[in-house]
Amino acid sequence: MPRSKKPVPLVISTRGSAWLADNGRRDADKIAARLNPAGYAVAGVSIRSSSQAQHPSQLYDIKAAIRWLRAHAEQYNLDPERIAIMGDSSGGWTTAMAAVTGNNPGLEGDVGVRGPSSAVQAAIPFYPPTDFLQMDAHMPDNCREFNETMGITGCHNDPKSPESRLVGCTITECPDKAAAANPLTHVGKRPVPPVMIFHGEKDALVPYHQGRLLYEKLAATGHEVRMFSFPAAPHGTLFEMLTDDATRAGAYTESTRAGHSTPARPVTPTWNTVITFLNQTLR
């Protein structure tokens, strides 16, 4: 929490684990160290792992956390009208899902406090999975690094892949369940707050194409979205994307707002880039 006499805006942080762990709160202190001086409170939030429950339980968890934080806003000196969310990898998925399903009556779930809104006012997903069945076609090096990391042989379509574990079945054999867990499926059905996407083109776990899909779908449906692309960045580089020159080498950004797009241009993103986005969207 930053020191303030007035209620402060909140950023929810939820880190990724391929949905295999419930440790999404980790590093919230590091993010708070960057955002507290700019006047933002930070709440680290975990969701259940795929070994504890299958989708949509994870979505219900993040919505419950958003509602709980709103319900306790006065206690913690938070502004309930100014809540953003950020996360990476499966936490980027959580971030994107929260953004595109806000206040959807059919997806509020049965967890936690009821009543307050589950919508967020800004979202910052880092390298998010967005369409599970399109992942394998864009994996580099025939999915070698991903298979070795996960101890499987069939890439994202494997019965034991993180995505299959999340939905409770092999994603190619239950496309309806996979679609329900895809952020892209929900774009266009609800209002979506401004979104800022970060994705590395060298990502061997969640291919860059996934972030590109989300950007293009949001742009095509008239939403405000900005994307930062990193030609040299691998997976798991949230902090490096904002601080490390080697990771940021050749980075570029593009954006769309109210149907008007700006062409890609070189950029060196920093934590101030995040803070400026939050200042503009949460005002």
Contacts in CASP RR format, 6 or more apart in sequence:
PFRMAT RR
TARGET T0000
AUTHOR 0000-0000-0000
METHOD contacts of the structure
MODEL  1
MPRSKKPVPLVISTRGSAWLADNGRRDADKIAARLNPAGYAVAGVSIRSS
SQAQHPSQLYDIKAAIRWLRAHAEQYNLDPERIAIMGDSSGGWTTAMAAV
TGNNPGLEGDVGVRGPSSAVQAAIPFYPPTDFLQMDAHMPDNCREFNETM
GITGCHNDPKSPESRLVGCTITECPDKAAAANPLTHVGKRPVPPVMIFHG
EKDALVPYHQGRLLYEKLAATGHEVRMFSFPAAPHGTLFEMLTDDATRAG
AYTESTRAGHSTPARPVTPTWNTVITFLNQTLR
1 8 0 8 1.000
1 36 0 8 1.000
1 41 0 8 1.000
1 76 0 8 1.000
1 77 0 8 1.000
2 8 0 8 1.000
2 36 0 8 1.000
2 37 0 8 1.000
2 38 0 8 1.000
2 39 0 8 1.000
2 40 0 8 1.000
2 41 0 8 1.000
4 39 0 8 1.000
4 77 0 8 1.000
7 73 0 8 1.000
7 74 0 8 1.000
7 77 0 8 1.000
7 78 0 8 1.000
7 79 0 8 1.000
7 80 0 8 1.000
8 39 0 8 1.000
8 40 0 8 1.000
8 41 0 8 1.000
8 77 0 8 1.000
8 78 0 8 1.000
8 79 0 8 1.000
9 39 0 8 1.000
9 40 0 8 1.000
9 41 0 8 1.000
9 78 0 8 1.000
9 79 0 8 1.000
9 82 0 8 1.000
9 83 0 8 1.000
9 84 0 8 1.000
9 278 0 8 1.000
9 282 0 8 1.000
10 40 0 8 1.000
10 41 0 8 1.000
10 42 0 8 1.000
10 43 0 8 1.000
10 69 0 8 1.000
10 78 0 8 1.000
10 79 0 8 1.000
10 82 0 8 1.000
10 83 0 8 1.000
10 84 0 8 1.000
11 31 0 8 1.000
11 35 0 8 1.000
11 40 0 8 1.000
11 41 0 8 1.000
11 42 0 8 1.000
11 43 0 8 1.000
11 83 0 8 1.000
11 84 0 8 1.000
11 85 0 8 1.000
11 86 0 8 1.000
11 278 0 8 1.000
12 42 0 8 1.000
12 43 0 8 1.000
12 44 0 8 1.000
12 45 0 8 1.000
12 62 0 8 1.000
12 65 0 8 1.000
12 66 0 8 1.000
12 69 0 8 1.000
12 83 0 8 1.000
12 84 0 8 1.000
12 85 0 8 1.000
12 86 0 8 1.000
12 120 0 8 1.000
13 24 0 8 1.000
13 25 0 8 1.000
13 27 0 8 1.000
13 28 0 8 1.000
13 31 0 8 1.000
13 42 0 8 1.000
13 43 0 8 1.000
13 44 0 8 1.000
13 45 0 8 1.000
13 85 0 8 1.000
13 86 0 8 1.000
13 87 0 8 1.000
14 24 0 8 1.000
14 25 0 8 1.000
14 44 0 8 1.000
14 45 0 8 1.000
14 46 0 8 1.000
14 47 0 8 1.000
14 62 0 8 1.000
14 85 0 8 1.000
14 86 0 8 1.000
14 87 0 8 1.000
14 91 0 8 1.000
14 92 0 8 1.000
14 94 0 8 1.000
14 95 0 8 1.000
15 23 0 8 1.000
15 24 0 8 1.000
15 25 0 8 1.000
15 26 0 8 1.000
15 27 0 8 1.000
15 87 0 8 1.000
15 88 0 8 1.000
15 89 0 8 1.000
15 91 0 8 1.000
16 24 0 8 1.000
16 87 0 8 1.000
16 88 0 8 1.000
16 89 0 8 1.000
16 90 0 8 1.000
16 91 0 8 1.000
16 92 0 8 1.000
16 94 0 8 1.000
17 23 0 8 1.000
17 24 0 8 1.000
17 49 0 8 1.000
17 89 0 8 1.000
17 90 0 8 1.000
18 89 0 8 1.000
18 90 0 8 1.000
18 150 0 8 1.000
18 162 0 8 1.000
18 205 0 8 1.000
19 49 0 8 1.000
19 50 0 8 1.000
19 58 0 8 1.000
19 90 0 8 1.000
19 162 0 8 1.000
19 165 0 8 1.000
19 166 0 8 1.000
20 49 0 8 1.000
20 50 0 8 1.000
20 51 0 8 1.000
20 162 0 8 1.000
20 165 0 8 1.000
21 49 0 8 1.000
22 46 0 8 1.000
22 47 0 8 1.000
22 48 0 8 1.000
22 49 0 8 1.000
22 52 0 8 1.000
23 46 0 8 1.000
24 44 0 8 1.000
24 45 0 8 1.000
24 46 0 8 1.000
24 47 0 8 1.000
24 91 0 8 1.000
25 44 0 8 1.000
25 45 0 8 1.000
25 46 0 8 1.000
28 42 0 8 1.000
28 43 0 8 1.000
28 44 0 8 1.000
30 239 0 8 1.000
31 42 0 8 1.000
31 86 0 8 1.000
32 41 0 8 1.000
32 42 0 8 1.000
34 271 0 8 1.000
34 274 0 8 1.000
35 42 0 8 1.000
35 271 0 8 1.000
35 274 0 8 1.000
35 275 0 8 1.000
35 278 0 8 1.000
36 42 0 8 1.000
38 275 0 8 1.000
38 278 0 8 1.000
38 279 0 8 1.000
40 275 0 8 1.000
40 278 0 8 1.000
41 76 0 8 1.000
41 77 0 8 1.000
41 78 0 8 1.000
43 65 0 8 1.000
43 69 0 8 1.000
45 61 0 8 1.000
45 62 0 8 1.000
45 65 0 8 1.000
46 61 0 8 1.000
47 57 0 8 1.000
47 58 0 8 1.000
47 61 0 8 1.000
47 62 0 8 1.000
47 94 0 8 1.000
48 57 0 8 1.000
48 58 0 8 1.000
48 61 0 8 1.000
50 58 0 8 1.000
50 162 0 8 1.000
50 165 0 8 1.000
50 166 0 8 1.000
50 168 0 8 1.000
51 165 0 8 1.000
54 165 0 8 1.000
54 166 0 8 1.000
54 167 0 8 1.000
54 168 0 8 1.000
55 166 0 8 1.000
55 167 0 8 1.000
55 168 0 8 1.000
55 177 0 8 1.000
55 180 0 8 1.000
55 181 0 8 1.000
56 107 0 8 1.000
56 109 0 8 1.000
56 180 0 8 1.000
56 181 0 8 1.000
57 111 0 8 1.000
58 94 0 8 1.000
58 166 0 8 1.000
59 94 0 8 1.000
59 97 0 8 1.000
59 98 0 8 1.000
59 101 0 8 1.000
59 107 0 8 1.000
59 109 0 8 1.000
60 107 0 8 1.000
60 108 0 8 1.000
60 109 0 8 1.000
60 110 0 8 1.000
60 111 0 8 1.000
61 111 0 8 1.000
62 85 0 8 1.000
62 94 0 8 1.000
62 97 0 8 1.000
62 98 0 8 1.000
63 98 0 8 1.000
63 101 0 8 1.000
63 102 0 8 1.000
63 107 0 8 1.000
63 108 0 8 1.000
63 109 0 8 1.000
63 111 0 8 1.000
63 118 0 8 1.000
64 109 0 8 1.000
64 111 0 8 1.000
64 112 0 8 1.000
64 113 0 8 1.000
66 83 0 8 1.000
66 85 0 8 1.000
66 98 0 8 1.000
66 116 0 8 1.000
66 117 0 8 1.000
66 118 0 8 1.000
66 119 0 8 1.000
66 120 0 8 1.000
67 112 0 8 1.000
67 113 0 8 1.000
67 114 0 8 1.000
67 115 0 8 1.000
67 116 0 8 1.000
67 117 0 8 1.000
67 118 0 8 1.000
68 112 0 8 1.000
68 113 0 8 1.000
69 76 0 8 1.000
69 78 0 8 1.000
69 80 0 8 1.000
69 83 0 8 1.000
70 78 0 8 1.000
70 80 0 8 1.000
70 83 0 8 1.000
70 116 0 8 1.000
70 117 0 8 1.000
71 113 0 8 1.000
71 115 0 8 1.000
71 116 0 8 1.000
72 78 0 8 1.000
73 79 0 8 1.000
73 80 0 8 1.000
80 116 0 8 1.000
81 121 0 8 1.000
82 121 0 8 1.000
82 282 0 8 1.000
82 283 0 8 1.000
83 120 0 8 1.000
83 121 0 8 1.000
84 120 0 8 1.000
84 121 0 8 1.000
84 122 0 8 1.000
84 123 0 8 1.000
84 124 0 8 1.000
84 278 0 8 1.000
84 281 0 8 1.000
84 282 0 8 1.000
85 94 0 8 1.000
85 95 0 8 1.000
85 98 0 8 1.000
85 99 0 8 1.000
85 120 0 8 1.000
85 122 0 8 1.000
85 123 0 8 1.000
85 124 0 8 1.000
86 92 0 8 1.000
86 95 0 8 1.000
86 123 0 8 1.000
86 124 0 8 1.000
86 125 0 8 1.000
86 126 0 8 1.000
86 274 0 8 1.000
87 94 0 8 1.000
87 95 0 8 1.000
87 124 0 8 1.000
87 125 0 8 1.000
87 126 0 8 1.000
87 238 0 8 1.000
88 125 0 8 1.000
88 126 0 8 1.000
88 127 0 8 1.000
88 128 0 8 1.000
88 236 0 8 1.000
88 238 0 8 1.000
89 126 0 8 1.000
89 127 0 8 1.000
89 128 0 8 1.000
89 129 0 8 1.000
89 205 0 8 1.000
89 206 0 8 1.000
89 235 0 8 1.000
89 236 0 8 1.000
90 129 0 8 1.000
90 162 0 8 1.000
91 125 0 8 1.000
91 128 0 8 1.000
92 125 0 8 1.000
92 126 0 8 1.000
92 127 0 8 1.000
92 128 0 8 1.000
92 129 0 8 1.000
93 125 0 8 1.000
93 128 0 8 1.000
93 129 0 8 1.000
93 130 0 8 1.000
93 183 0 8 1.000
95 123 0 8 1.000
95 124 0 8 1.000
95 125 0 8 1.000
95 128 0 8 1.000
96 123 0 8 1.000
96 125 0 8 1.000
96 128 0 8 1.000
96 130 0 8 1.000
96 183 0 8 1.000
96 195 0 8 1.000
96 214 0 8 1.000
97 183 0 8 1.000
97 186 0 8 1.000
98 118 0 8 1.000
98 120 0 8 1.000
98 123 0 8 1.000
99 120 0 8 1.000
99 123 0 8 1.000
99 125 0 8 1.000
99 183 0 8 1.000
99 192 0 8 1.000
99 193 0 8 1.000
99 195 0 8 1.000
100 183 0 8 1.000
100 186 0 8 1.000
100 187 0 8 1.000
100 188 0 8 1.000
100 189 0 8 1.000
100 190 0 8 1.000
100 192 0 8 1.000
101 107 0 8 1.000
101 118 0 8 1.000
101 186 0 8 1.000
101 190 0 8 1.000
102 117 0 8 1.000
102 118 0 8 1.000
102 119 0 8 1.000
102 120 0 8 1.000
102 190 0 8 1.000
102 191 0 8 1.000
103 117 0 8 1.000
103 118 0 8 1.000
103 119 0 8 1.000
103 190 0 8 1.000
104 186 0 8 1.000
104 189 0 8 1.000
104 190 0 8 1.000
108 114 0 8 1.000
108 118 0 8 1.000
119 191 0 8 1.000
119 193 0 8 1.000
120 193 0 8 1.000
121 193 0 8 1.000
121 281 0 8 1.000
121 282 0 8 1.000
122 193 0 8 1.000
122 194 0 8 1.000
122 195 0 8 1.000
122 196 0 8 1.000
122 277 0 8 1.000
122 278 0 8 1.000
122 281 0 8 1.000
122 282 0 8 1.000
123 193 0 8 1.000
123 194 0 8 1.000
123 195 0 8 1.000
123 196 0 8 1.000
124 195 0 8 1.000
124 196 0 8 1.000
124 197 0 8 1.000
124 198 0 8 1.000
124 274 0 8 1.000
124 277 0 8 1.000
125 195 0 8 1.000
125 197 0 8 1.000
125 198 0 8 1.000
125 211 0 8 1.000
125 214 0 8 1.000
126 197 0 8 1.000
126 198 0 8 1.000
126 199 0 8 1.000
126 236 0 8 1.000
126 238 0 8 1.000
126 241 0 8 1.000
127 198 0 8 1.000
127 199 0 8 1.000
127 200 0 8 1.000
127 203 0 8 1.000
127 206 0 8 1.000
127 208 0 8 1.000
127 210 0 8 1.000
127 211 0 8 1.000
127 235 0 8 1.000
127 236 0 8 1.000
128 183 0 8 1.000
128 197 0 8 1.000
128 199 0 8 1.000
128 206 0 8 1.000
128 210 0 8 1.000
128 211 0 8 1.000
128 214 0 8 1.000
129 135 0 8 1.000
129 163 0 8 1.000
129 206 0 8 1.000
129 210 0 8 1.000
130 182 0 8 1.000
130 183 0 8 1.000
130 184 0 8 1.000
130 210 0 8 1.000
130 211 0 8 1.000
130 213 0 8 1.000
130 214 0 8 1.000
130 217 0 8 1.000
131 182 0 8 1.000
131 183 0 8 1.000
131 184 0 8 1.000
131 210 0 8 1.000
131 213 0 8 1.000
132 156 0 8 1.000
132 163 0 8 1.000
132 167 0 8 1.000
132 171 0 8 1.000
132 178 0 8 1.000
132 181 0 8 1.000
132 182 0 8 1.000
133 157 0 8 1.000
133 171 0 8 1.000
133 172 0 8 1.000
133 175 0 8 1.000
133 178 0 8 1.000
133 179 0 8 1.000
134 209 0 8 1.000
134 210 0 8 1.000
134 213 0 8 1.000
135 155 0 8 1.000
135 156 0 8 1.000
135 163 0 8 1.000
135 206 0 8 1.000
135 207 0 8 1.000
135 209 0 8 1.000
135 210 0 8 1.000
136 143 0 8 1.000
136 155 0 8 1.000
136 156 0 8 1.000
136 157 0 8 1.000
137 209 0 8 1.000
138 207 0 8 1.000
138 208 0 8 1.000
138 209 0 8 1.000
138 210 0 8 1.000
139 146 0 8 1.000
139 155 0 8 1.000
139 156 0 8 1.000
139 204 0 8 1.000
139 207 0 8 1.000
140 202 0 8 1.000
140 204 0 8 1.000
140 207 0 8 1.000
141 204 0 8 1.000
143 154 0 8 1.000
143 155 0 8 1.000
143 156 0 8 1.000
144 204 0 8 1.000
145 204 0 8 1.000
145 205 0 8 1.000
146 155 0 8 1.000
146 156 0 8 1.000
146 204 0 8 1.000
146 205 0 8 1.000
147 153 0 8 1.000
147 154 0 8 1.000
147 155 0 8 1.000
147 158 0 8 1.000
149 205 0 8 1.000
150 158 0 8 1.000
150 160 0 8 1.000
150 161 0 8 1.000
150 162 0 8 1.000
151 160 0 8 1.000
152 158 0 8 1.000
152 160 0 8 1.000
152 161 0 8 1.000
154 161 0 8 1.000
155 161 0 8 1.000
156 162 0 8 1.000
156 163 0 8 1.000
156 164 0 8 1.000
156 171 0 8 1.000
157 164 0 8 1.000
157 170 0 8 1.000
157 171 0 8 1.000
157 172 0 8 1.000
158 164 0 8 1.000
158 170 0 8 1.000
159 170 0 8 1.000
161 171 0 8 1.000
163 171 0 8 1.000
163 178 0 8 1.000
163 181 0 8 1.000
164 170 0 8 1.000
164 171 0 8 1.000
166 181 0 8 1.000
167 174 0 8 1.000
167 177 0 8 1.000
167 178 0 8 1.000
167 180 0 8 1.000
167 181 0 8 1.000
168 174 0 8 1.000
168 177 0 8 1.000
169 177 0 8 1.000
171 177 0 8 1.000
171 178 0 8 1.000
179 185 0 8 1.000
183 214 0 8 1.000
184 213 0 8 1.000
184 214 0 8 1.000
184 217 0 8 1.000
187 214 0 8 1.000
187 217 0 8 1.000
187 218 0 8 1.000
187 221 0 8 1.000
187 223 0 8 1.000
188 221 0 8 1.000
192 218 0 8 1.000
192 221 0 8 1.000
192 223 0 8 1.000
193 224 0 8 1.000
193 281 0 8 1.000
194 223 0 8 1.000
194 224 0 8 1.000
194 225 0 8 1.000
194 226 0 8 1.000
194 277 0 8 1.000
194 280 0 8 1.000
194 281 0 8 1.000
195 214 0 8 1.000
195 218 0 8 1.000
195 223 0 8 1.000
195 224 0 8 1.000
195 225 0 8 1.000
195 226 0 8 1.000
196 225 0 8 1.000
196 226 0 8 1.000
196 227 0 8 1.000
196 228 0 8 1.000
196 274 0 8 1.000
196 277 0 8 1.000
197 211 0 8 1.000
197 214 0 8 1.000
197 215 0 8 1.000
197 225 0 8 1.000
197 226 0 8 1.000
197 227 0 8 1.000
197 228 0 8 1.000
198 227 0 8 1.000
198 228 0 8 1.000
198 230 0 8 1.000
198 238 0 8 1.000
198 241 0 8 1.000
198 269 0 8 1.000
199 206 0 8 1.000
199 208 0 8 1.000
199 210 0 8 1.000
199 211 0 8 1.000
199 212 0 8 1.000
199 227 0 8 1.000
199 228 0 8 1.000
199 229 0 8 1.000
199 230 0 8 1.000
199 233 0 8 1.000
200 208 0 8 1.000
200 229 0 8 1.000
200 230 0 8 1.000
200 231 0 8 1.000
200 232 0 8 1.000
200 233 0 8 1.000
200 234 0 8 1.000
200 235 0 8 1.000
200 237 0 8 1.000
200 241 0 8 1.000
201 208 0 8 1.000
201 229 0 8 1.000
201 230 0 8 1.000
201 231 0 8 1.000
201 232 0 8 1.000
201 233 0 8 1.000
202 208 0 8 1.000
202 230 0 8 1.000
202 231 0 8 1.000
202 232 0 8 1.000
202 233 0 8 1.000
202 234 0 8 1.000
203 233 0 8 1.000
203 234 0 8 1.000
203 235 0 8 1.000
204 234 0 8 1.000
204 235 0 8 1.000
205 235 0 8 1.000
205 236 0 8 1.000
206 235 0 8 1.000
208 229 0 8 1.000
211 227 0 8 1.000
212 227 0 8 1.000
214 225 0 8 1.000
215 225 0 8 1.000
215 227 0 8 1.000
215 254 0 8 1.000
215 256 0 8 1.000
218 224 0 8 1.000
218 225 0 8 1.000
218 256 0 8 1.000
219 225 0 8 1.000
219 256 0 8 1.000
219 259 0 8 1.000
219 261 0 8 1.000
222 256 0 8 1.000
222 258 0 8 1.000
222 259 0 8 1.000
223 256 0 8 1.000
224 255 0 8 1.000
224 256 0 8 1.000
224 257 0 8 1.000
224 258 0 8 1.000
225 255 0 8 1.000
225 256 0 8 1.000
225 257 0 8 1.000
226 253 0 8 1.000
226 254 0 8 1.000
226 255 0 8 1.000
226 256 0 8 1.000
226 277 0 8 1.000
227 253 0 8 1.000
227 254 0 8 1.000
227 255 0 8 1.000
228 241 0 8 1.000
228 251 0 8 1.000
228 252 0 8 1.000
228 253 0 8 1.000
228 267 0 8 1.000
228 269 0 8 1.000
228 273 0 8 1.000
229 251 0 8 1.000
229 252 0 8 1.000
229 253 0 8 1.000
229 254 0 8 1.000
229 264 0 8 1.000
230 237 0 8 1.000
230 241 0 8 1.000
230 247 0 8 1.000
230 248 0 8 1.000
230 250 0 8 1.000
230 251 0 8 1.000
231 249 0 8 1.000
231 250 0 8 1.000
231 251 0 8 1.000
232 246 0 8 1.000
232 247 0 8 1.000
232 248 0 8 1.000
232 249 0 8 1.000
232 250 0 8 1.000
233 240 0 8 1.000
233 241 0 8 1.000
233 247 0 8 1.000
233 248 0 8 1.000
233 251 0 8 1.000
237 244 0 8 1.000
237 247 0 8 1.000
240 246 0 8 1.000
240 247 0 8 1.000
240 248 0 8 1.000
241 247 0 8 1.000
241 248 0 8 1.000
241 251 0 8 1.000
241 269 0 8 1.000
242 269 0 8 1.000
242 270 0 8 1.000
242 271 0 8 1.000
242 273 0 8 1.000
242 274 0 8 1.000
243 270 0 8 1.000
243 271 0 8 1.000
245 268 0 8 1.000
248 268 0 8 1.000
248 269 0 8 1.000
250 266 0 8 1.000
251 266 0 8 1.000
251 267 0 8 1.000
251 268 0 8 1.000
251 269 0 8 1.000
252 264 0 8 1.000
252 265 0 8 1.000
252 266 0 8 1.000
252 267 0 8 1.000
253 264 0 8 1.000
253 265 0 8 1.000
253 267 0 8 1.000
253 269 0 8 1.000
254 261 0 8 1.000
254 262 0 8 1.000
254 263 0 8 1.000
254 264 0 8 1.000
254 265 0 8 1.000
255 261 0 8 1.000
255 262 0 8 1.000
256 262 0 8 1.000
267 273 0 8 1.000
END
